[in-house]
Amino acid sequence: MKEIPLEELEDWYLNQLKVRFKREHKVLSKFFGYSEKELGQTKNAFNTWKNRDIQEGENTIDEKTQKILERFVDSMVETLDEIRIPSIHSEDISYEKSQKFCDSIKKLYSVYNSQGRKAIPRFGKHYKIEIKEVDLHLRKIGDLSQKIGKFLRKNYQDGKKAENEIKNIPQLKHNIERLGSIKGKIDGMDKTLLEMQENLKTFESDLLKLSEDADLQLFEKIERSETLKSNELRDSLKFKKAFKKLKKSLERGSIYTRGIRESDLRPYIKEPVKKILQEGPKIERLREILIKTRLILEDEKDPLKLKADLKNKIIVNINQIVSENKLETLINENLEIQARKEEIRARLAKKGIEQKRTELKNKISTLTLDLEHYSNDLKHRKREYKELLSKISNDRDDLQKKIEEQIGEEVKIKIIVPN
């Protein structure tokens, strides 16, 4: 088995193909040698048109026609200069280069025919011999191009197939470079992730130290009580559906109730506990709205179109709030907790603990979210690396098999993969 570094593979493989297709390259080289000679003579023939001596008794062409002739000649010479002959302008003969040569000859004919059709009639009678000379060379070039094309089709299909394997080499190199780039990013991201994790541990440790403060412990206990009492108060409010229906009806203008606007209902729908605690235990405004809502619910026309069971539950809840003062105790308990919380908050603020606690909580919250996103991005990069590594391995194995099929020798392509 022959081991070849990837960076040397293309040159080595082309040399193997030169040996395998030596006879075919020799035939093509001969055709290209003849073609070079004819193309050179064609170019020289065109160049003589511009500086041709006028024979005695021969009419000269006018200035405008001379410019047309010169432009035509310049265009043809430029097209001839663009033709690349594989055995002359490059070291290697290949199917692709040979085919490009044939295509450039077609272009040469196309330019000659399309431009010559317009230009040559203007000066043709003065250049009959010269035109015949160029036509002769072009016919020979065309014949050679056809022979090359025929030879490629009949005798060089194996060469074409063998040379096509070369196209897989740059892609393999590109994927390895890409893999290295991804690996570099992963290394950087691993380092950043570790730094983020260490920062999070530091913030959490700092917060834990702060939590040892007696006032902060009391504050957190009050916060938990506040949440429970706030939820208890929220659970005692069953009128939200009715308020939503009433608000929509007021917006549409299908209901009119004196003293109630959409803006009055909005706070009780969006943040009912906050609004009620702002009103205080008497909740006079809420009572007023609830009484009017109850009248609407009890209307025989049923303007809010609520289900019977839900409507009855809401009416019972309104009666409990309005007639039995069900919310008063809960409101007072919530307000007492809030007052106690603010008292402790003031003590914490004086010590600077509350601000530090808030800052640390915000940092921990933000960093935890960032860590989650960053960790997902890193997982994606590692998955991308693994998939590309697998593709490189499969592509290399496939390329090794194809090269072996072409040259009859087992080959191992040596690649350096970042890990």
N, C-alpha and C positions, 0 to 999 in steps of 0.2 A: 504494500500500500504506500502511495506517495502522499506525503503531507505537505500542503502548500498554504502559506499565509494568505489570507483573503486579499490583502493589498497587492500581492503578486499574481493573483489567480488569473486576471484578465490577460496579462501579457503572456503568461505561461500557456493558457488555453489557446490563444491566437496562434502561438508558435506550433502547438500541436495540430491545429487545423491547417496551417501552412503545409505541414508534412503530409497530412491525410489527403488534402486536396491540391497537391503539388501539380499534378497533370492538368487539372481544370484551370488553376491559376495561370499556368503557362499558356494555355489556349487564349484565355481572356487577355493576358498581358500582350500577346501578339496582336489581337484585335485592337487593343487600346494604343499600341504603338502605331499601327496604320492610321488610326483615328487622329492621333496627335499630329501626324504628318499632314493629313488632309485638312485638319482644322487650321494649322499654321499657314498652309498655302491659301486657304480660303480667306483668312485674315489679311494676308499680304495682298491678295487680289483685290479685296475691297479697298485697302489703303491706296492702291495705285489709282483708283477712280478719281480721287480728289486732285491728284497732281499729274494727271495724264497730259501728255503733249498733244496739242491740236495739230493734225496733219494739214499740209498745204491744200487749200481748196475746200477744207472742211468747215462747215458753219460752226461757230462757237455758240455755247448756250448762254442765255442771259443770266444776269446776276441773281434773280429770284430762283431760277431753276438750279443754279449752282448751289444756292443755300439749301434747297430741297434735297439735292444729291448729297451734300455734306452731312445733313442731319440723318439721312437714311444710312449712310456709311457709318457714321458715329454710333448709331443705334445698333447696327449689326456687329460692329467691332466690340461694343460693350457686352452684347449678348454672348459673343464668342469668348470674351475674357472671363465670363461667369462660369463657363463650363469647366468642371473639375474632372480630370482624368485620373481614375484610381491608381494606376501604376506609375503615374507621373507626379501628381500632386499629393499623394499620400503613400506611405510605405506598404500598406496592406490593400489587398484586393478582397472585396466582400460583396455579397449579394446586394446589400443595401446601397453601397457606393456605386456598384455597377448599374443598378436600377435607376439611381439618381442621374447617372450619366445619360442613360437612354431618355429619361424624362427631359433633361436639358436639351437634348437634340430635338425632341418634339417641340420644345419652346423655340429653339432656333428656327425651325421650319415655320412655326406659327408667326413669329415676328417678321420673317422674310416675306411670307405670303401676304400678311395683313398690311404691312407698311409698303411692301414692294408693289402691291396692287395699285396704290395711289401714286407712289413716287416714280416708279420706273417708266410709266408712259410719258412722263415729262422730259426724260432725257434718253430714253431707251434707244432711239435711232442713232444716237451718237456713240453708244456703248454696247453695240451688239456683240462684238467679240468678247469684251470683258464680261458681259452678262452670261454668255455661253460658258466661259471659263468657270465662273462662280457656280453656275448651275451644275456643271460637271463635278466639281468638288463636293457640292452639297448632296448630289445623288450618291456619290461614293460614301460620304459620311452617313447618309440614310441607310445605305445597304449594310454598312458595318454595324450601325446601331441595331438593325433588325437581326443580324447574325448574333450579336451579343444577347439580345432579348430572347431569341430562340434557344441559344445555348443555355441561358439561365433557366429557362422553362424545362428543357429536356434533360440537361446534364448537371444542373447545380441545385436541385431541390433538396438533396441531402445536406449540401453546404449551407443552404438557407436555414434549414432546420437547426443545424449545428450552431450556426452563428447567432440564432435567436436566443440561445441560452445565455449569451453574454449580457443581454438586456436585464437578466435577473440579478446580476452582480451589483450594479449601482443601487438597486432597491434594498438589497441585503445590507450594503454599507450604510445606506441612509437609515435603515431601521436600527442598526447598531449604534449609530450616532444619536438617534432619538432616544434609545434605551439609556445611553450615558447621560443625556440631558435630563431624562425623567429620574434617573438614580440620583443625580445631583440635587434635584428639587426635593426628592424624598428625604435625603440626608439633611437638607436645610430645614424641611418641615418637621422632621423628627426632633431636631435640636430646638426649634421654636416651640413644639408641643411640650417638650420636657420643661422648658422655661415657663410656659403658661401653667403647667401642672404645679410646678414649684411655687409660683406666685399665688396660685389658688390655695395651696396648703398654708402659705404664710398669712394670707388674709383670714382664712378660717381659724388659724391659731391665734391671730390677734383678736378676732371676734370672741373666741373662747375665753381669752384672758379678760376681755371687757365684761363678759357675762358673769364673772366672779364678783362683780360689784353688787352689793346688797340692794341698792336702789334700782339697778338695771334688772335684777332678778324680779323685784317687785313689779317693775314696769311691764316686763314680759308676762308676768302672771295676770296683771290687770288687762293687758292686751288680749289674752286668751279669754278672760271673763267677758270683755267687751264684745268679742266675736260671738260668743255663745248667746249673750243677751240681745245683741243686735239681730242674730238669726231668729231668736225666739220672738222678737217684735215683728220681724218680717213675716214669719209664719202665721202671725195673727192677723195679717192683712189679706183678705180674700176678695177685695173689690177691684183688683187691677184689670181684670178682663172687662168689667163694666165700664171702667174709666177709659180703656182703649177704644171700646165701641162708641162711647159717648163722644170722645175726642174726634173720631172719624166722622161721626154724624154732624158734629158742629162745623167741621171743616167743609163738609159737603153742603151744609145749610139745610139738611133734612130735619134737624131738631133745633129749636131755639129755647134756651133756658136762661131766664134773667139772672144776672150775677155770676154766670159761669162762662169762661172763655177757654179756648184750647190751651192757652198759655197757663191757665190755672191748673189744669190737669197734668200737664207735662212733668212737673217735678215729682208728683205722686206716682207716675208711671216709671220714670227713669230712676230716681233715687228716693223711694218712699220713706225709708228709715231716716235718712239725713234731713229730709223736709219736715217730717213729723217732730223730730228732736229739736229742730229750729223753732217750731211753733210752741213747743212746751207741752206740759201735761193737759192743758185745757183744750188744745187743738181746735180752736173756735172755727178757723177757716175750713178745716177738714170736715168738721161736723156739719157746717152749712152746706158744703158740696155733697156730702153723703146723704143728707136729708133730701135734697133736690134729686139726687140720683135714685133714691128709693122711690120717690114719686113716679119717676120715669119707668122704673122697673115694674111698679105695680099698675101702670097704665094698661088697660085692656088691649089697646092697639099693639102693645109689645114692640115699641119703636126700635129697641136695641137688638131684637131677634136673638136672644140668648137661649140656650137649651134650658128646659124647665128646671132640671136638677141644679144646674149651675146658678141659675137665677135665684132659686130658693136659698141656696147656700150663701149667696152674696147678701140677700136681704137679711138673713139671720145674722151674718157678720156685721152688717151695718147697724142692726138693732143692738147688738152687743156693744159696739163702739159708742153709739149715740146715747142709748138708754141706760146701759149698765156700766159705762166708763171702763170697759175692759182694758183699754190701753194705758190708763193713767198710771197704774203701778209699774208696768213695764217701762213706760217713758221715764218715770222718776228713777228707776233703777239704772237705766242706760245713762241718764244725765249725771247721776251720782258717780258712776264709773268713769265717765268722761272727765268730770271735775277732778276726781282723784288721779286720773291719768295725767292731766295737765299739771297738777301739783308736782307729781314725781318727775314729769318731763322738765319742769323748770329747774328742779334740783340737778337733774342729769345735764341740762344745758349749762348750768353754772359750773359743773365739773368738766364740761366739754365732752362728756361721754356720749350723749345723744347724737351729736354731730358726727363723732367718730364712728359710732354704731351704724348710723345711716349711710355714711360713706362706704364703710366696709361691706355692708349688705348690698349696696348698689354695685360695688366692685365685684363681689362674689357672684351676684346675679348675672351681670354682664359677662364676666369671664367664664362662668359655667356655660352660658349660651354660646360664647365664642369657641370654647373648647369643643363643644358638641359639633358645631359646624366645621371647625378645623380638623377634628378627628375624622369626620365623614369625608372631607376633602382628601385627607391623607390615605384613608382606606381606598378611595377611588384611584389615587395615584398608584398605590401598591398593586391594586388589581390590574391597572393599565400596564404596569411594569411586568407583572406575571404573564399577562396575555401576550404582550409583545415579545417577551423572552421565549414563550412557547412557539410563537409564529416564526421567530428567527431560527429556532432549532429545527422546526419542520421545513422551513424554506431551505436551510443549509442541507438537510438530508435529501430533500428533493433535488436540489442542484447537483449534489454529489452523484446521485443515481443517474441523472441525465448526462452529466459529463462522462461518467463511466460508459454509458451506452454509446456515446459519440466517439470516444478514443480507445475504448476497450481496455482501460486500465483503472483499477480501483484507486479512488482519490479521497483524501480526507482534507477538508478545508479547515484551516486553523483560524479561529476567530477569538478575539479577546473581548469577553463580555463583562461589563461592570457589575459587581455584585456587592 
